[in-house]
């Protein structure tokens, strides 16, 4: 099982960096397609939450209140993002604006990757198909996020080498989360339904709060329709994926 966890954590980490790496060398092209990637990612997150994570959590729940833990997941991610935004604005009046902003981006990305690693490992502890679906959804939503992070770091004047190294180190946090979750497998076994519900809450929040608003902001002719179709395609892809793995 550890092999699968490490393999798909590696897969999620490497795939998530692809968008950012392409941005370093093909900035205009990458920025053009980032909206489309975000739309597809939003669909995969919603599909993974409602077609796979929540049904699996309900099946394993016993007497656990699944909606409660899903809500806790949504609120937890909200509070995490509010803290990050507050910390950023609190320090934005400093004369050295670039340093706290860069540090904050890397810290926030590391925390997100840590949570992704926990989610991947926790779902593999339930079943291999569930772990694969979660890994796919994680990779899909990390690509547009990494493009955004790379873009901001480029804007702050960091060299390509420093940007790449910072994001590789940040991606390593996913392995820390995954390995820690695996090692605590026996301890947290009874809490797996809660972890699945928390992960579903994280996915729903990221899709509804971060990605879908980007679709609504896109007003160029034809783009909004394409992005809407890509969101539905993301949902449908997960539905087919889950059906084939069952």
C-alpha positions as CSV (number, residue, x, y, z in Angstrom):
1,X,0.0,0.0,0.0
2,X,2.9,2.4,0.8
3,X,4.1,1.9,-2.8
4,X,0.8,3.1,-4.2
5,X,0.7,6.1,-1.8
6,X,4.2,7.2,-2.7
7,X,3.7,6.6,-6.4
8,X,0.5,8.6,-6.7
9,X,1.7,11.3,-4.3
10,X,4.7,11.6,-6.7
11,X,2.4,11.6,-9.6
12,X,0.2,14.4,-8.1
13,X,3.3,16.5,-7.2
14,X,5.0,16.2,-10.6
15,X,1.9,16.7,-12.6
16,X,1.0,19.8,-10.5
17,X,4.4,21.3,-11.4
18,X,4.0,20.8,-15.1
19,X,1.8,23.9,-15.6
20,X,4.2,26.1,-13.7
21,X,7.2,24.8,-15.5
22,X,5.6,25.4,-18.9
23,X,4.7,29.0,-17.7
24,X,8.4,29.7,-17.1
25,X,9.1,29.1,-20.8
26,X,5.8,29.7,-22.5
27,X,4.2,32.4,-20.4
28,X,1.6,33.8,-22.9
29,X,0.4,30.3,-23.9
30,X,0.1,29.1,-20.4
31,X,-1.8,32.1,-19.1
32,X,-4.3,31.7,-22.0
33,X,-5.2,28.1,-21.1
34,X,-5.1,28.4,-17.3
35,X,-8.8,29.4,-17.2
36,X,-9.7,26.3,-19.1
37,X,-7.6,24.1,-16.8
38,X,-9.2,25.7,-13.7
39,X,-12.7,24.9,-15.1
40,X,-11.9,21.3,-15.7
41,X,-10.3,21.1,-12.3
42,X,-13.4,22.5,-10.6
43,X,-15.4,19.7,-12.2
44,X,-13.0,17.0,-11.2
45,X,-13.0,18.2,-7.5
46,X,-16.8,18.3,-7.4
47,X,-17.1,14.9,-9.1
48,X,-14.6,13.3,-6.7
49,X,-16.4,14.8,-3.7
50,X,-19.9,13.8,-4.6
51,X,-19.3,10.6,-6.7
52,X,-16.5,9.0,-4.7
53,X,-15.5,10.5,-1.3
54,X,-18.9,11.2,0.2
55,X,-20.5,7.9,-0.9
56,X,-17.4,6.0,0.5
57,X,-17.5,8.0,3.7
58,X,-21.2,7.2,4.1
59,X,-20.6,3.5,3.5
60,X,-17.8,3.4,6.2
61,X,-19.5,5.8,8.6
62,X,-21.3,3.7,11.1
63,X,-22.9,6.4,13.3
64,X,-20.6,9.2,12.1
65,X,-22.3,12.4,11.0
66,X,-20.9,12.8,7.5
67,X,-22.5,16.2,6.6
68,X,-21.0,17.7,9.9
69,X,-17.4,16.6,9.0
70,X,-17.9,17.8,5.4
71,X,-18.9,21.2,6.7
72,X,-15.9,21.2,9.1
73,X,-13.7,20.6,6.0
74,X,-15.2,23.6,4.2
75,X,-14.9,25.9,7.2
76,X,-11.4,24.7,8.0
77,X,-10.2,25.6,4.5
78,X,-12.0,28.9,4.6
79,X,-10.3,29.8,7.9
80,X,-6.9,28.7,6.5
81,X,-7.3,31.0,3.5
82,X,-8.6,33.9,5.6
83,X,-5.5,33.6,7.8
84,X,-3.2,33.6,4.7
85,X,-5.0,36.6,3.2
86,X,-5.0,38.5,6.6
87,X,-1.3,37.8,7.1
88,X,-0.6,39.0,3.5
89,X,-2.5,42.3,3.9
90,X,-1.2,42.8,7.4
91,X,2.4,42.9,6.0
92,X,1.6,44.5,2.7
93,X,2.4,48.0,4.1
94,X,6.0,47.0,4.7
95,X,8.7,48.6,2.6
96,X,9.9,45.1,1.7
97,X,6.6,43.9,0.3
98,X,8.2,41.2,-1.9
99,X,9.7,39.1,0.9
100,X,6.5,38.4,3.0
101,X,4.5,37.9,-0.2
102,X,6.9,35.3,-1.6
103,X,7.3,33.6,1.8
104,X,3.5,33.5,2.2
105,X,2.9,32.0,-1.3
106,X,5.4,29.2,-0.6
107,X,4.0,28.6,2.9
108,X,0.5,28.5,1.7
109,X,1.4,26.2,-1.2
110,X,3.3,23.9,1.3
111,X,0.2,23.7,3.6
112,X,-2.0,22.8,0.6
113,X,0.4,20.2,-0.6
114,X,0.5,18.7,3.0
115,X,-3.3,18.4,3.0
116,X,-3.2,16.8,-0.5
117,X,-0.7,14.2,0.8
118,X,-2.9,13.4,3.8
119,X,-6.0,13.1,1.4
120,X,-4.2,10.8,-1.0
121,X,-2.9,8.5,1.8
122,X,-6.2,8.4,3.7
123,X,-8.1,7.4,0.6
124,X,-5.7,4.7,-0.3
125,X,-6.0,3.3,3.2
126,X,-9.7,2.8,2.3
127,X,-9.3,1.4,-1.2
128,X,-6.9,1.6,-4.1
129,X,-9.6,2.9,-6.6
130,X,-10.6,5.7,-4.2
131,X,-7.0,6.7,-3.8
132,X,-6.5,6.8,-7.6
133,X,-9.6,9.0,-8.1
134,X,-8.5,11.3,-5.3
135,X,-5.0,11.6,-6.8
136,X,-6.4,12.4,-10.2
137,X,-8.5,15.2,-8.7
138,X,-5.6,16.5,-6.7
139,X,-3.4,16.7,-9.7
140,X,-6.1,18.4,-11.8
141,X,-6.7,21.2,-9.3
142,X,-3.0,21.7,-8.5
143,X,-2.1,22.6,-12.1
144,X,-3.9,25.9,-12.3
145,X,-2.9,26.7,-8.7
146,X,0.8,26.2,-9.5
147,X,0.4,28.3,-12.7
148,X,-0.9,31.2,-10.5
149,X,1.8,30.7,-7.9
150,X,4.6,30.6,-10.5
151,X,3.1,33.7,-12.2
152,X,3.2,35.7,-8.9
153,X,6.7,34.6,-8.1
154,X,7.9,35.6,-11.6
155,X,6.2,39.0,-11.1
156,X,8.1,39.4,-7.9
157,X,11.4,39.1,-9.8
158,X,12.5,35.6,-8.7
159,X,14.8,33.8,-11.0
160,X,13.5,30.7,-12.8
161,X,15.9,28.5,-10.8
162,X,14.7,29.9,-7.5
163,X,11.0,29.6,-8.4
164,X,11.5,25.9,-9.5
165,X,13.5,25.0,-6.4
166,X,10.9,26.7,-4.1
167,X,8.1,24.8,-5.7
168,X,9.9,21.4,-5.6
169,X,10.6,21.9,-1.9
170,X,6.9,22.9,-1.4
171,X,5.7,19.8,-3.3
172,X,7.7,17.7,-0.8
173,X,5.2,18.6,1.9
174,X,2.8,16.2,0.2
175,X,5.1,13.3,0.9
176,X,5.3,14.4,4.6
177,X,1.6,14.4,4.8
178,X,1.2,11.1,3.0
179,X,3.9,9.2,4.9
180,X,2.7,10.5,8.3
181,X,-0.9,9.4,7.5
182,X,0.3,6.0,6.4
183,X,2.4,5.5,9.6
184,X,-0.6,6.5,11.7
185,X,-2.9,4.2,9.7
186,X,-3.8,1.9,12.5
187,X,-4.3,4.8,14.9
188,X,-6.6,6.7,12.6
189,X,-8.4,3.8,11.0
190,X,-11.6,4.6,12.9
191,X,-11.3,8.2,11.8
192,X,-11.1,7.4,8.0
193,X,-14.7,8.3,7.3
194,X,-14.2,11.7,9.0
195,X,-11.0,12.2,6.9
196,X,-12.9,11.3,3.7
197,X,-15.6,13.8,4.6
198,X,-13.0,16.5,5.5
199,X,-11.3,15.9,2.1
200,X,-14.7,16.2,0.3
201,X,-15.2,19.5,2.2
202,X,-11.8,20.7,1.1
203,X,-12.5,19.8,-2.6
204,X,-16.0,21.4,-2.5
205,X,-14.5,24.6,-1.0
206,X,-11.7,24.9,-3.5
207,X,-14.0,24.4,-6.4
208,X,-16.8,26.7,-5.2
209,X,-14.6,29.4,-3.7
210,X,-11.4,29.5,-5.8
211,X,-12.1,28.0,-9.2
212,X,-15.8,28.6,-10.1
213,X,-15.5,32.4,-9.5
214,X,-12.8,32.5,-12.1
215,X,-15.3,31.1,-14.6
216,X,-17.9,33.8,-13.7
217,X,-15.2,36.5,-14.2
218,X,-14.4,35.4,-17.8
219,X,-16.6,37.5,-20.1
220,X,-14.8,37.1,-23.4
221,X,-17.1,35.8,-26.2
222,X,-17.3,32.1,-26.3
223,X,-14.9,31.5,-23.4
224,X,-17.6,31.3,-20.6
225,X,-19.5,28.6,-22.6
226,X,-16.3,26.6,-23.2
227,X,-15.3,26.9,-19.5
228,X,-18.8,25.8,-18.4
229,X,-18.6,22.7,-20.7
230,X,-15.1,21.9,-19.3
231,X,-16.5,22.0,-15.8
232,X,-19.2,19.5,-16.8
233,X,-16.6,17.4,-18.6
234,X,-14.5,17.3,-15.4
235,X,-17.6,16.1,-13.4
236,X,-18.4,13.5,-16.1
237,X,-14.8,12.3,-16.3
238,X,-14.8,11.5,-12.6
239,X,-18.2,9.8,-12.9
240,X,-16.9,7.6,-15.7
241,X,-13.6,7.0,-13.8
242,X,-15.4,5.9,-10.7
243,X,-17.8,3.7,-12.6
244,X,-14.9,1.9,-14.3
245,X,-13.0,1.3,-11.1
246,X,-15.9,-0.1,-9.2
